[in-house]
Amino acid sequence: QVHLVESGGGLVQAGGSLRLSCAASGSIFSINSMGWYRRAPGKQLELVSVITSAGGTNYADSVKGRFTISRDNAKNTVYLQMNSLKPEDTAVYYCNVVGSLTTYWGQGTQVTVSS
């Protein structure tokens, strides 16, 4: 079994910052990529950012320059530093881990940005 534990969500004012963390534990043979998706109210799930095992990164255009993804391979943990938050960043954020055989999802953490 693989377990993902997310933390760091919450309520913040526009312009503020939050840092999300996602720690993967259990029977993970190998991890290819780790990343974050989000679902805003009434909208579809969208990719926020992903980081590969080699450190390559990709960001949604809407968060470029504001969000930074990083990972600690030794701890199987991925982080998302979110700066200059906007009300439109309000969503449930889901951790995503792509292993060699299976894709895993976190339970989601709420991020609310007030104007």
Secondary structure, DSSP 8 states (H G I E B T S, - for coil): -EEEEEE--EEEETT--EEEEEEEEES-S-EEEEEEEEE-TTS--EEEEEEETT--EEE-TTTTTTEEEEEEGGGTEEEEEE-S--GGG-EEEEEEEEESS-EEE---EEEEEE-
